[in-house]
C-alpha cells in the first residue's frame, strides 16, 4: 500500500499501519472540504486529532521502551502538530477559520517530512535493536 504524497513505508508494521490510517483520514478530510459542510469537516478533524494523539502516545511509549535517545526531540515535533490540529478543530469547528487546500497541503507536508526523517530514524533504531537482540540470543 502506498502512502499519498510521496512518503514511504518504514518497515515497522504497526508504525506503517498507523501512518496509513492517518493518511487515509487526511485524504478524507481533503475530500470533505471540497464536497461537504462544515459539520462533517469538524467531525473528521476531531477524529484525526484523536487518532493522531493515539498514534503519538503509542510511538512515544515505544521510544521509551527501547531507550531511543531522541524521544524528547520527537515529542516536541508531535506537540507542534497536535497544537496545529487542535487549532484547526477549534477554529474551523467554530467557523472562525475556513479549512482550505493550503492547510491540507501543509498537513501533508508536515507528515511527509516527519515520517521521512524523524520516524524513519526511529524505525531504523527499532530494526537495529531487533537485529542486536537476535544476534545476542542466537547460539552458534
Backbone as a chain_set.jsonl record, in Angstrom:
{"seq": "XXXXXXXXXXXXXXXXXXXXXXXXXXXXXXXXXXXXXXXXXXXXXXXXXXXXXXXXXXXXXXXXXXXXXXXXXXXXXXXXXXXXXXXXXXXXXXXXXXXXXXXXXXXXXXXXXXXXXXXXXXXXXXXXXXXXXXXXXXXX", "coords": {"N": [[0.854, -1.177, 0.0], [0.63, 2.172, -0.859], [1.771, 5.305, 0.39], [0.067, 8.38, 0.329], [1.115, 11.337, -1.425], [3.875, 10.861, -1.549], [5.473, 9.887, 0.707], [7.295, 7.169, 2.19], [6.915, 3.719, 3.145], [8.046, 2.447, 6.296], [8.848, -0.005, 7.237], [8.256, -1.013, 9.717], [5.726, -2.636, 11.011], [3.462, -1.826, 12.693], [3.833, 0.935, 12.908], [3.77, 1.732, 10.213], [1.152, 0.934, 9.606], [-0.366, 2.606, 11.3], [0.4, 5.091, 10.202], [-0.664, 4.849, 7.625], [-3.389, 4.797, 8.22], [-3.703, 7.365, 9.302], [-3.014, 8.862, 7.044], [-5.099, 8.118, 5.35], [-7.223, 9.286, 6.705], [-6.561, 12.032, 6.515], [-6.747, 12.286, 3.761], [-9.517, 11.831, 3.46], [-10.434, 14.083, 4.769], [-9.479, 16.117, 3.077], [-11.029, 15.563, 0.84], [-13.597, 16.04, 1.87], [-13.582, 18.803, 2.421], [-13.924, 19.84, -0.034], [-16.383, 18.892, -0.839], [-18.471, 18.895, 1.095], [-20.313, 19.918, 4.068], [-19.49, 22.056, 6.911], [-19.908, 20.767, 9.352], [-19.394, 18.044, 8.952], [-16.687, 18.24, 8.319], [-15.692, 19.22, 10.732], [-16.212, 16.994, 12.376], [-14.507, 15.099, 11.178], [-12.026, 16.366, 11.633], [-11.893, 16.22, 14.419], [-11.781, 13.44, 14.735], [-9.366, 12.915, 13.382], [-7.571, 14.288, 15.051], [-7.853, 12.815, 17.443], [-7.009, 10.233, 16.586], [-4.402, 10.82, 15.832], [-3.305, 11.655, 18.274], [-3.467, 9.209, 19.656], [-1.746, 7.604, 18.091], [0.688, 9.006, 18.461], [1.052, 8.765, 21.234], [1.374, 6.012, 21.473], [3.667, 5.652, 19.867], [5.563, 7.242, 21.239], [5.687, 5.896, 23.688], [6.78, 3.482, 22.831], [9.27, 4.427, 22.051], [10.388, 5.145, 24.521], [10.415, 2.626, 25.703], [12.353, 1.295, 24.227], [14.618, 2.691, 24.722], [15.212, 4.96, 23.096], [17.173, 7.588, 22.025], [16.415, 10.089, 21.062], [13.906, 10.798, 21.971], [12.716, 12.999, 23.358], [13.081, 15.179, 21.609], [11.593, 14.223, 19.472], [9.054, 14.089, 20.632], [8.557, 16.821, 20.951], [8.186, 17.627, 18.304], [5.859, 16.183, 17.737], [4.141, 17.471, 19.513], [3.936, 20.022, 18.356], [2.493, 19.449, 15.98], [0.106, 18.471, 17.088], [-0.831, 20.784, 18.351], [-1.399, 22.336, 16.075], [-3.428, 20.778, 14.892], [-5.343, 20.918, 16.922], [-5.891, 23.659, 16.843], [-7.013, 23.794, 14.255], [-9.279, 22.122, 14.621], [-10.694, 23.566, 16.624], [-10.912, 26.272, 15.649], [-11.792, 26.012, 12.991], [-13.99, 24.441, 13.467], [-15.581, 26.221, 14.935], [-16.136, 28.068, 13.075], [-14.491, 30.248, 12.759], [-12.251, 30.081, 11.188], [-11.659, 29.109, 7.869], [-11.199, 25.973, 6.547], [-8.873, 25.106, 4.136], [-7.429, 24.075, 0.956], [-4.716, 24.707, 1.073], [-4.077, 24.519, 3.81], [-4.48, 21.793, 4.169], [-2.499, 20.841, 2.442], [-0.262, 21.798, 3.854], [-0.462, 20.2, 6.117], [-0.104, 17.624, 4.96], [2.533, 18.006, 4.031], [3.932, 18.375, 6.441], [3.497, 15.874, 7.676], [4.7, 14.145, 5.779], [7.4, 15.053, 5.822], [8.048, 14.601, 8.513], [7.685, 11.82, 8.772], [9.553, 10.927, 6.893], [11.945, 11.695, 8.036], [12.194, 11.968, 11.076], [10.544, 9.759, 11.959], [11.562, 7.755, 10.327], [14.19, 7.53, 11.284], [13.656, 6.566, 13.869], [12.391, 4.134, 13.224], [14.536, 2.767, 12.04], [16.126, 2.496, 14.305], [14.539, 0.759, 15.855], [14.612, -1.477, 14.165], [17.373, -2.072, 14.149], [17.712, -2.67, 16.821], [16.232, -5.017, 16.961], [17.786, -6.675, 15.363], [20.162, -6.704, 16.892], [19.166, -7.929, 19.228], [18.463, -10.416, 18.233], [20.963, -11.327, 17.423], [22.301, -11.544, 19.867], [20.914, -13.542, 21.096], [21.152, -15.735, 19.572], [22.449, -18.923, 19.275], [25.543, -20.465, 18.602]], "CA": [[0.0, 0.0, 0.0], [1.458, 3.367, -0.987], [1.381, 6.493, 1.141], [-0.174, 9.513, -0.574], [2.039, 12.469, -1.437], [5.28, 10.523, -1.669], [6.209, 9.284, 1.819], [7.495, 5.739, 2.013], [6.742, 2.867, 4.306], [9.272, 2.391, 7.087], [9.234, -1.382, 7.521], [7.797, -1.409, 11.05], [4.326, -2.845, 10.643], [2.478, -1.033, 13.436], [4.014, 2.347, 12.552], [3.249, 1.894, 8.855], [-0.297, 0.811, 9.666], [-0.871, 3.857, 11.871], [0.597, 6.164, 9.228], [-1.632, 4.677, 6.543], [-4.706, 5.214, 8.736], [-3.686, 8.833, 9.374], [-3.049, 9.347, 5.666], [-6.463, 7.93, 4.848], [-8.07, 10.29, 7.356], [-6.257, 13.335, 5.911], [-7.341, 12.23, 2.43], [-10.959, 12.032, 3.629], [-10.614, 15.488, 5.124], [-9.279, 16.894, 1.848], [-12.209, 15.348, 0.0], [-14.766, 16.657, 2.503], [-13.602, 20.273, 2.33], [-14.378, 20.169, -1.383], [-17.712, 18.365, -1.171], [-19.495, 18.791, 2.133], [-20.467, 21.012, 5.01], [-18.521, 22.249, 7.985], [-20.118, 19.817, 10.449], [-18.643, 16.834, 8.593], [-15.265, 18.58, 8.431], [-15.404, 19.281, 12.174], [-16.182, 15.618, 12.867], [-13.266, 14.484, 10.687], [-10.897, 16.977, 12.346], [-11.866, 15.633, 15.764], [-11.31, 12.057, 14.593], [-7.945, 12.973, 13.039], [-6.844, 14.67, 16.262], [-7.862, 11.673, 18.362], [-6.163, 9.168, 16.04], [-3.022, 11.297, 15.88], [-2.891, 11.563, 19.678], [-3.272, 7.787, 19.975], [-0.524, 7.16, 17.435], [1.841, 9.631, 19.103], [1.209, 8.142, 22.553], [1.917, 4.665, 21.218], [5.024, 5.797, 19.347], [6.422, 7.767, 22.302], [5.904, 4.82, 24.655], [7.726, 2.551, 22.212], [10.586, 5.073, 22.11], [10.879, 4.991, 25.897], [10.646, 1.201, 25.956], [13.58, 0.816, 23.57], [15.697, 3.632, 25.055], [15.523, 5.806, 21.959], [17.799, 8.781, 22.595], [15.824, 11.332, 20.567], [12.485, 10.793, 22.305], [12.228, 14.337, 23.72], [13.015, 15.953, 20.367], [10.487, 13.669, 18.7], [7.834, 14.515, 21.311], [8.351, 18.243, 20.64], [7.61, 17.674, 16.957], [4.485, 15.722, 17.875], [3.39, 18.522, 20.19], [3.647, 21.088, 17.384], [1.404, 19.025, 15.105], [-1.128, 18.411, 17.868], [-1.304, 22.17, 18.5], [-1.972, 22.732, 14.794], [-4.693, 20.068, 14.727], [-6.295, 21.495, 17.876], [-6.283, 24.939, 16.26], [-7.948, 23.525, 13.164], [-10.543, 21.613, 15.172], [-11.407, 24.613, 17.353], [-11.227, 27.456, 14.841], [-12.624, 25.61, 11.855], [-15.249, 23.982, 14.044], [-16.393, 27.354, 15.375], [-16.392, 28.945, 11.933], [-13.555, 31.38, 12.747], [-11.281, 29.843, 10.122], [-12.117, 28.176, 6.83], [-10.196, 25.0, 6.152], [-8.699, 25.145, 2.69], [-6.454, 23.143, 0.378], [-3.363, 25.058, 1.531], [-3.903, 23.93, 5.144], [-4.341, 20.345, 3.974], [-1.15, 20.649, 1.892], [0.686, 21.984, 4.961], [-0.551, 18.996, 6.939], [0.59, 16.562, 4.212], [3.969, 18.303, 4.017], [4.472, 18.09, 7.773], [3.503, 14.421, 7.867], [5.723, 13.552, 4.907], [8.738, 15.392, 6.327], [8.234, 13.937, 9.803], [7.845, 10.382, 8.526], [10.793, 10.693, 6.141], [13.135, 11.998, 8.839], [12.107, 11.545, 12.478], [10.027, 8.4, 12.101], [12.498, 6.838, 9.669], [15.301, 7.299, 12.229], [13.145, 5.692, 14.929], [12.18, 2.8, 12.646], [15.858, 2.129, 11.92], [16.529, 2.128, 15.666], [13.789, -0.454, 16.194], [15.117, -2.577, 13.345], [18.705, -2.425, 14.629], [17.553, -3.34, 18.108], [15.777, -6.381, 16.677], [18.961, -7.409, 14.886], [21.036, -6.903, 18.053], [18.552, -8.919, 20.113], [18.577, -11.713, 17.564], [22.377, -11.721, 17.441], [22.721, -11.922, 21.217], [20.197, -14.738, 21.565], [21.422, -16.838, 18.665], [23.577, -19.762, 19.714], [26.34, -20.975, 17.474]], "C": [[0.899, 1.238, 0.0], [0.886, 4.512, -0.16], [1.14, 7.623, 0.151], [0.887, 10.589, -0.412], [3.498, 12.075, -1.233], [6.01, 9.906, -0.504], [6.292, 7.777, 1.613], [7.223, 4.99, 3.309], [8.083, 2.667, 4.99], [9.719, 0.974, 7.433], [8.958, -1.832, 8.947], [6.277, -1.442, 10.954], [3.356, -1.922, 11.379], [2.622, 0.461, 13.13], [3.437, 2.6, 11.165], [1.722, 1.836, 8.839], [-0.936, 2.085, 10.223], [-0.751, 4.999, 10.875], [-0.407, 6.064, 8.08], [-3.026, 5.114, 6.989], [-4.784, 6.741, 8.83], [-3.756, 9.438, 7.976], [-4.433, 9.228, 5.062], [-7.388, 9.0, 5.425], [-7.821, 11.683, 6.765], [-6.84, 13.392, 4.501], [-8.851, 12.44, 2.471], [-11.268, 13.492, 3.935], [-10.475, 16.377, 3.893], [-10.49, 16.773, 0.933], [-13.43, 16.073, 0.568], [-14.758, 18.18, 2.386], [-14.055, 20.722, 0.95], [-15.876, 19.889, -1.557], [-18.74, 18.326, -0.05], [-19.435, 19.966, 3.101], [-19.467, 20.999, 6.146], [-18.695, 21.258, 9.13], [-19.37, 18.513, 10.189], [-17.149, 17.066, 8.732], [-14.862, 18.625, 9.902], [-15.297, 17.877, 12.769], [-14.894, 14.916, 12.435], [-12.037, 15.062, 11.377], [-10.768, 16.411, 13.757], [-11.342, 14.2, 15.725], [-9.815, 12.028, 14.272], [-7.11, 13.332, 14.259], [-6.753, 13.498, 17.225], [-6.942, 10.553, 17.869], [-4.684, 9.556, 16.084], [-2.491, 11.232, 17.302], [-2.61, 10.117, 20.073], [-1.982, 7.258, 19.36], [0.706, 7.721, 18.14], [2.098, 9.024, 20.483], [1.852, 6.77, 22.41], [3.378, 4.742, 20.785], [5.986, 6.267, 20.443], [6.684, 6.72, 23.379], [6.898, 3.801, 24.103], [9.143, 3.127, 22.252], [11.197, 4.927, 23.497], [11.262, 3.542, 26.166], [11.945, 0.706, 25.335], [14.732, 1.812, 23.726], [16.154, 4.465, 23.865], [16.01, 7.158, 22.467], [17.159, 10.094, 22.16], [14.335, 11.468, 20.919], [11.972, 12.203, 22.623], [12.104, 15.235, 22.489], [11.803, 15.521, 19.546], [9.144, 14.111, 19.3], [7.526, 15.984, 21.031], [7.725, 18.405, 19.255], [6.145, 17.232, 16.994], [3.611, 16.819, 18.486], [3.01, 19.644, 19.224], [2.503, 20.689, 16.45], [0.083, 18.977, 15.866], [-1.698, 19.814, 18.096], [-1.98, 22.657, 17.225], [-3.335, 22.07, 14.589], [-5.755, 20.587, 15.698], [-6.795, 22.854, 17.387], [-7.306, 24.716, 15.149], [-9.301, 23.077, 13.698], [-11.348, 22.742, 15.811], [-11.842, 25.763, 16.446], [-12.068, 27.129, 13.615], [-13.994, 25.176, 12.374], [-16.159, 25.113, 14.475], [-16.708, 28.323, 14.238], [-15.46, 30.145, 11.852], [-12.554, 31.287, 11.605], [-11.883, 28.86, 9.132], [-10.956, 27.255, 6.464], [-10.09, 25.001, 4.639], [-7.61, 24.173, 2.255], [-5.031, 23.435, 0.868], [-3.09, 24.473, 2.921], [-3.719, 22.419, 5.044], [-2.954, 20.041, 3.407], [-0.088, 20.817, 2.973], [0.705, 20.764, 5.872], [0.16, 17.829, 6.261], [2.104, 16.784, 4.256], [4.607, 18.0, 5.36], [4.582, 16.579, 7.977], [4.593, 13.754, 7.036], [7.124, 13.815, 5.441], [9.025, 14.65, 7.629], [8.476, 12.432, 9.624], [9.185, 10.093, 7.861], [12.045, 10.915, 6.982], [13.034, 11.389, 10.234], [11.641, 10.104, 12.631], [10.936, 7.378, 11.43], [13.671, 6.514, 10.603], [14.856, 6.361, 13.355], [12.935, 4.276, 14.416], [13.508, 2.059, 12.491], [16.364, 1.687, 13.291], [15.834, 0.839, 16.098], [14.353, -1.656, 15.443], [16.508, -3.013, 13.803], [18.628, -3.116, 15.983], [17.117, -4.782, 17.914], [16.935, -7.245, 16.201], [19.898, -7.711, 16.043], [20.475, -7.962, 18.985], [18.633, -10.314, 19.522], [20.006, -12.224, 17.636], [22.801, -12.19, 18.825], [22.017, -13.162, 21.72], [20.439, -15.944, 20.671], [22.627, -17.624, 19.179], [24.258, -20.336, 18.494], [26.792, -22.372, 17.739]], "O": [[1.835, 1.322, 0.795], [-0.329, 4.66, -0.032], [1.929, 7.807, -0.776], [1.487, 10.716, 0.655], [4.289, 12.902, -0.778], [7.122, 9.418, -0.706], [5.45, 7.187, 0.936], [7.292, 5.545, 4.406], [9.131, 2.711, 4.346], [10.851, 0.773, 7.874], [9.381, -2.916, 9.346], [5.628, -0.404, 10.831], [2.508, -1.297, 10.743], [1.622, 1.177, 13.098], [2.701, 3.566, 10.96], [1.077, 2.61, 8.131], [-1.926, 2.579, 9.682], [-1.683, 5.787, 10.715], [-0.935, 7.076, 7.621], [-3.76, 5.732, 6.218], [-5.802, 7.338, 8.481], [-4.474, 10.412, 7.751], [-4.89, 10.121, 4.349], [-8.232, 9.55, 4.718], [-8.77, 12.433, 6.538], [-7.367, 14.425, 4.088], [-9.407, 13.14, 1.624], [-12.235, 14.059, 3.426], [-11.275, 17.291, 3.694], [-10.925, 17.752, 0.327], [-14.21, 16.657, -0.186], [-15.82, 18.789, 2.264], [-14.516, 21.85, 0.78], [-16.553, 20.567, -2.329], [-19.813, 17.755, -0.247], [-18.617, 20.875, 2.962], [-18.701, 20.051, 6.315], [-17.723, 20.939, 9.814], [-18.779, 17.943, 11.106], [-16.423, 16.193, 9.207], [-13.802, 18.119, 10.272], [-14.401, 17.601, 13.567], [-14.264, 14.22, 13.232], [-11.099, 14.324, 11.678], [-9.661, 16.155, 14.23], [-10.554, 13.796, 16.58], [-9.078, 11.212, 14.826], [-6.052, 12.742, 14.48], [-5.682, 13.221, 17.765], [-6.179, 9.989, 18.654], [-3.822, 8.716, 16.342], [-1.357, 10.806, 17.524], [-1.621, 9.838, 20.75], [-1.216, 6.552, 20.017], [1.663, 6.988, 18.39], [3.25, 8.797, 20.853], [2.771, 6.424, 23.153], [4.221, 3.989, 21.274], [7.096, 5.747, 20.561], [7.785, 6.66, 23.927], [7.762, 3.316, 24.834], [10.106, 2.391, 22.465], [12.382, 4.622, 23.632], [12.294, 3.262, 26.774], [12.572, -0.211, 25.865], [15.698, 1.782, 22.964], [17.353, 4.65, 23.655], [15.325, 7.804, 23.26], [17.342, 11.114, 22.824], [13.597, 12.177, 20.235], [10.878, 12.56, 22.185], [11.124, 15.968, 22.349], [11.082, 16.353, 18.996], [8.216, 14.462, 18.571], [6.36, 16.354, 20.889], [6.834, 19.232, 19.066], [5.292, 17.845, 16.351], [2.492, 17.063, 18.035], [1.891, 20.155, 19.27], [1.634, 21.511, 16.158], [-0.948, 19.397, 15.342], [-2.913, 20.007, 18.041], [-3.017, 23.316, 17.284], [-4.287, 22.724, 14.163], [-6.929, 20.686, 15.341], [-7.981, 23.162, 17.504], [-8.344, 25.377, 15.113], [-10.342, 23.586, 13.282], [-12.549, 22.863, 15.569], [-13.0, 26.178, 16.471], [-12.958, 27.896, 13.248], [-15.024, 25.506, 11.788], [-17.381, 24.988, 14.393], [-17.458, 29.282, 14.421], [-15.619, 30.982, 10.964], [-12.069, 32.306, 11.114], [-12.539, 27.894, 9.522], [-9.868, 27.714, 6.116], [-11.098, 24.908, 3.939], [-6.959, 23.534, 3.081], [-4.236, 22.514, 1.055], [-1.99, 23.985, 3.179], [-2.898, 21.839, 5.754], [-2.303, 19.09, 3.841], [0.883, 20.06, 3.007], [1.763, 20.347, 6.342], [0.938, 17.12, 6.9], [2.864, 15.846, 4.492], [5.699, 17.433, 5.418], [5.622, 16.071, 8.396], [5.323, 12.897, 7.534], [7.946, 12.901, 5.505], [10.124, 14.13, 7.821], [9.365, 11.856, 10.253], [9.87, 9.135, 8.219], [13.102, 10.37, 6.664], [13.71, 10.406, 10.537], [12.264, 9.317, 13.345], [11.066, 6.253, 11.914], [14.093, 5.361, 10.698], [15.602, 5.464, 13.747], [13.269, 3.315, 15.108], [13.594, 0.866, 12.779], [16.964, 0.62, 13.418], [16.47, -0.063, 16.644], [14.546, -2.725, 16.023], [16.792, -4.21, 13.841], [19.392, -4.041, 16.258], [17.582, -5.673, 18.625], [17.052, -8.408, 16.589], [20.381, -8.836, 16.175], [21.22, -8.806, 19.484], [18.85, -11.287, 20.246], [20.239, -13.407, 17.881], [23.579, -13.136, 18.944], [22.476, -13.78, 22.68], [19.986, -17.048, 20.975], [23.679, -17.059, 19.477], [23.62, -20.649, 17.488], [27.474, -22.969, 16.906]]}, "num_chains": 1, "name": "protein.A"}
